[in-house]
Amino acid sequence: MKKAEVGNIIEFREGLKGVVEKVNENSVIVDLSYMDNYRELDLEQRTVVNHKNYKIITH
């Protein structure tokens, strides 16, 4: 599996999307404010996603 890089858009957890801000050994830190409906979903701005749990949308 290819790991995401800083700046990639990834999709995870049933359709959530975000921009990768930092790549760690086992996970990435993602900025969720990329999504148009971010405020409506009442989510934290950033979250951590394990490399096994996302799909890269754009490079």
MDTraj code that builds the backbone (N, CA, C; nanometers):
import mdtraj as md
import numpy as np

residues = "MET LYS LYS ALA GLU VAL GLY ASN ILE ILE GLU PHE ARG GLU GLY LEU LYS GLY VAL VAL GLU LYS VAL ASN GLU ASN SER VAL ILE VAL ASP LEU SER TYR MET ASP ASN TYR ARG GLU LEU ASP LEU GLU GLN ARG THR VAL VAL ASN HIS LYS ASN TYR LYS ILE ILE THR HIS".split()
xyz = np.array([
    [0.0837, -0.1191, 0.0000],
    [0.0000, 0.0000, 0.0000],
    [0.0881, 0.1254, 0.0000],
    [0.0518, 0.2219, -0.0832],
    [0.1267, 0.3467, -0.0907],
    [0.0814, 0.4403, 0.0204],
    [0.1779, 0.4981, 0.0910],
    [0.1464, 0.5933, 0.1966],
    [0.1203, 0.7306, 0.1365],
    [0.0297, 0.8035, 0.1988],
    [0.0010, 0.9398, 0.1552],
    [0.1192, 1.0306, 0.1881],
    [0.1265, 1.1421, 0.1174],
    [0.2290, 1.2422, 0.1411],
    [0.1619, 1.3731, 0.1798],
    [0.2378, 1.4643, 0.2374],
    [0.1847, 1.5952, 0.2756],
    [0.1234, 1.6611, 0.1520],
    [0.0015, 1.7109, 0.1678],
    [-0.0687, 1.7762, 0.0578],
    [-0.1670, 1.6879, -0.0158],
    [-0.1572, 1.5546, 0.0008],
    [-0.2524, 1.4630, -0.0636],
    [-0.3908, 1.4804, -0.0021],
    [-0.4925, 1.4555, -0.0830],
    [-0.6300, 1.4485, -0.0343],
    [-0.6595, 1.3003, -0.0129],
    [-0.7089, 1.2671, 0.1070],
    [-0.7429, 1.1275, 0.1350],
    [-0.8897, 1.1165, 0.1750],
    [-0.9430, 0.9963, 0.1584],
    [-1.0796, 0.9667, 0.2001],
    [-1.0742, 0.8537, 0.3016],
    [-1.1554, 0.8659, 0.4054],
    [-1.1567, 0.7652, 0.5104],
    [-1.2927, 0.7658, 0.5784],
    [-1.3175, 0.6683, 0.6618],
    [-1.4382, 0.6571, 0.7422],
    [-1.5654, 0.7002, 0.6697],
    [-1.6074, 0.6235, 0.5707],
    [-1.7361, 0.6451, 0.5019],
    [-1.7515, 0.7835, 0.4406],
    [-1.6508, 0.8289, 0.3678],
    [-1.6673, 0.9503, 0.2898],
    [-1.6050, 1.0779, 0.3439],
    [-1.5468, 1.0746, 0.4634],
    [-1.4790, 1.1940, 0.5116],
    [-1.3539, 1.2160, 0.4282],
    [-1.3242, 1.3425, 0.3981],
    [-1.2057, 1.3750, 0.3188],
    [-1.1264, 1.4836, 0.3887],
    [-0.9966, 1.4832, 0.3639],
    [-0.9120, 1.5856, 0.4228],
    [-0.7767, 1.5923, 0.3552],
    [-0.7016, 1.6970, 0.3924],
    [-0.5680, 1.7201, 0.3384],
    [-0.4657, 1.6705, 0.4397],
    [-0.3704, 1.5899, 0.3938],
    [-0.2657, 1.5382, 0.4815],
    [-0.1714, 1.6529, 0.5194],
    [-0.1542, 1.6748, 0.6493],
    [-0.0644, 1.7801, 0.6986],
    [0.0686, 1.7248, 0.7466],
    [0.0661, 1.6019, 0.7992],
    [0.1883, 1.5422, 0.8513],
    [0.1796, 1.3914, 0.8363],
    [0.2920, 1.3299, 0.8020],
    [0.2978, 1.1845, 0.7878],
    [0.3830, 1.1292, 0.9013],
    [0.3247, 1.0400, 0.9797],
    [0.3956, 0.9725, 1.0875],
    [0.4247, 0.8289, 1.0456],
    [0.4925, 0.7536, 1.1308],
    [0.5287, 0.6166, 1.0973],
    [0.4071, 0.5291, 1.0687],
    [0.3039, 0.5394, 1.1529],
    [0.1870, 0.4530, 1.1386],
    [0.0588, 0.5259, 1.1003],
    [0.0657, 0.6578, 1.0860],
    [-0.0560, 0.7336, 1.0623],
    [-0.0266, 0.8671, 0.9945],
    [-0.1343, 0.9372, 0.9585],
    [-0.1238, 1.0719, 0.9042],
    [-0.2130, 1.1645, 0.9857],
    [-0.1766, 1.2918, 0.9912],
    [-0.2612, 1.3941, 1.0525],
    [-0.3303, 1.4662, 0.9379],
    [-0.4634, 1.4761, 0.9467],
    [-0.5457, 1.5246, 0.8369],
    [-0.6242, 1.6488, 0.8784],
    [-0.6254, 1.7500, 0.7914],
    [-0.7051, 1.8714, 0.8118],
    [-0.8398, 1.8502, 0.7440],
    [-0.9469, 1.8453, 0.8225],
    [-1.0802, 1.8160, 0.7701],
    [-1.1511, 1.9391, 0.7153],
    [-1.0985, 2.0587, 0.7387],
    [-1.1660, 2.1799, 0.6920],
    [-1.1673, 2.1884, 0.5390],
    [-1.1010, 2.0967, 0.4721],
    [-1.1040, 2.0862, 0.3250],
    [-1.2464, 2.0600, 0.2741],
    [-1.3266, 1.9868, 0.3520],
    [-1.4622, 1.9500, 0.3088],
    [-1.5546, 2.0710, 0.3123],
    [-1.6426, 2.0812, 0.2118],
    [-1.7384, 2.1917, 0.2064],
    [-1.8331, 2.1911, 0.3259],
    [-1.8726, 2.0735, 0.3716],
    [-1.9695, 2.0629, 0.4817],
    [-1.9019, 2.0411, 0.6180],
    [-1.7757, 2.0785, 0.6295],
    [-1.6981, 2.0579, 0.7522],
    [-1.7693, 2.1158, 0.8752],
    [-1.8154, 2.2389, 0.8678],
    [-1.8792, 2.3046, 0.9831],
    [-2.0112, 2.2356, 1.0219],
    [-2.0850, 2.1904, 0.9232],
    [-2.2130, 2.1224, 0.9493],
    [-2.1933, 1.9905, 1.0237],
    [-2.0807, 1.9247, 1.0013],
    [-2.0551, 1.7944, 1.0628],
    [-2.0094, 1.8049, 1.2075],
    [-1.9752, 1.9253, 1.2517],
    [-1.9335, 1.9502, 1.3900],
    [-1.8175, 1.8590, 1.4317],
    [-1.7119, 1.8591, 1.3509],
    [-1.5933, 1.7777, 1.3765],
    [-1.4779, 1.8652, 1.4221],
    [-1.3799, 1.8038, 1.4864],
    [-1.2540, 1.8732, 1.5155],
    [-1.1884, 1.9052, 1.3819],
    [-1.1026, 2.0088, 1.3785],
    [-1.0402, 2.0471, 1.2517],
    [-0.9409, 1.9428, 1.2027],
    [-0.8707, 1.8787, 1.2955],
    [-0.7702, 1.7791, 1.2570],
    [-0.8006, 1.6444, 1.3234],
    [-0.7558, 1.5389, 1.2557],
    [-0.7703, 1.4053, 1.3132],
    [-0.6529, 1.3193, 1.2671],
    [-0.6350, 1.2068, 1.3337],
    [-0.5288, 1.1122, 1.3006],
    [-0.5921, 0.9904, 1.2353],
    [-0.5331, 0.9456, 1.1243],
    [-0.5861, 0.8294, 1.0522],
    [-0.4717, 0.7317, 1.0274],
    [-0.4917, 0.6054, 1.0647],
    [-0.3928, 0.5012, 1.0410],
    [-0.3765, 0.4784, 0.8913],
    [-0.2548, 0.4430, 0.8497],
    [-0.2276, 0.4200, 0.7073],
    [-0.3185, 0.3125, 0.6469],
    [-0.3647, 0.2193, 0.7272],
    [-0.4508, 0.1109, 0.6773],
    [-0.5930, 0.1577, 0.6496],
    [-0.6291, 0.2762, 0.6997],
    [-0.7697, 0.3166, 0.7005],
    [-0.8055, 0.4307, 0.6070],
    [-0.7252, 0.4572, 0.5039],
    [-0.7604, 0.5630, 0.4106],
    [-0.7287, 0.5232, 0.2681],
    [-0.7850, 0.6010, 0.1759],
    [-0.7576, 0.5845, 0.0325],
    [-0.7137, 0.7209, -0.0205],
    [-0.6066, 0.7235, -0.0983],
    [-0.5572, 0.8489, -0.1537],
    [-0.6458, 0.8886, -0.2712],
    [-0.6985, 1.0118, -0.2661],
    [-0.7859, 1.0621, -0.3726],
    [-0.7033, 1.1376, -0.4779],
    [-0.6214, 1.2331, -0.4337],
    [-0.5334, 1.3073, -0.5256],
    [-0.3930, 1.3130, -0.4701],
    [-0.2976, 1.3169, -0.5587],
    [-0.1559, 1.3197, -0.5193],
    [-0.1048, 1.4600, -0.5186],
])
top = md.Topology()
chain = top.add_chain()
for i, resn in enumerate(residues, 1):
    res = top.add_residue(resn, chain, resSeq=i)
    for name in ("N", "CA", "C"):
        top.add_atom(name, md.element.get_by_symbol(name[0]), res)
traj = md.Trajectory(xyz[None], top)
